[in-house]
Structures are given as C-alpha cells and as structure tokens.
C-alpha cells in the first residue's frame, strides 16, 4: 500500500557512489530514517530546471523523494511497504 506524504524533509546525511550523491538519512517531524545504500536516482527536466527523483529503502519500506537543487528543497513524496 502506498501512502502519499508530499512533505518537506531535511536530509541530515549523504552517501556517494560513482560520483553521484544520495540521501543517507532524513528527518521529518519527530521521525528520522536511515536508508540502505542501494537507491535509484532519476533526473527530470522541468522547463529550465533539473529535478532529481530518488527511490530509497530503509529495508522495510520504499520511499520516493524529490530534490530541487536550485531551491534546495527535499520533498518526501510517498512511502510504500515492501512486505
């Protein structure tokens, strides 16, 4: 089941692989999540802007995160259970 969250988050740690940056740990509200290092990254053009979409997992759930580099906003779009 997918839960649409669409809320701003803070990325508190990153990891790097093959010259790319991925969110490692995020915080929103009172909750903090740490992702395993096996995420997917997709680049999307929105007019003149470039947006990054990440699919990340903490081992139990799958999360979709949007990053807008120009505005530096990180948005947690949704959460889906892996079980």
N, C-alpha and C positions, 0 to 999 in steps of 0.2 A: 504494500500500500504506500502511495506517495503522499507526503504532507507538503503542501505549498507553504513556504515560510516568508519569502521575499522581505528579509530584514537585513539591515546593515550590520556588519560584523567587524571585529578588529582581528587582524592577523598578527599573532604575537611571536611566531617563529616561522622560518622558511627552511626548505632544503633545496639543494641544487643538484641537477643531473643533466649531463650532456649540454651544458651551457644554458639551461633553462631553469627558471625559478618556480617553485611550487609552494603553496601554503603547507606548513607542517602542523601548526597549532592555531586554532581560532578561539575567540571568546565572543559570546553574545549573551547579554543579560547576566545571569549568575552562572551560566554554563560555559565550560571550557572543553574543547575536543582536541585530541591529538590524532593525526592521520598516519596511516602506514605509508611507506614510501613507494607507492605504485600508482600514482594518479595519472589521469589523462588531461591534456591541455589542447584546446582548440582556439584558433584565432578567428575572429569575425570582424569584418568591416561594417561599420555603421556610419554611412556617409563618409566623412573625412576621418572619423575616429576609429581606433582599433580597440576591440574588446576581447578579453580573454575569458574563456569558459573552462572551468576545471571540474572534473568528476573525481572525487576523492572518497576514500573509505577509512573508517576507523576500525574495520574488522567486523563490525556488526551491522552498520548502516552505510548507505551510499549517499553522498552529498553533492549537489551541483552548486557551484559558486561562480559568480560573475565578478570580474575585476575590470574597472575602467581606469586605465593608467593615467590619463590626463587629469581626472578629478580625484584619483587615488581612492575611490570608493570600492569597497568589497561588499558584495551582497550575497547572502545565503539564499538561494532560490528555492531549493527543495531538499527533502530528505526522504529516502526510500529504504525500507528494511530489506536486508539481504536474506533473512530467514524465511 
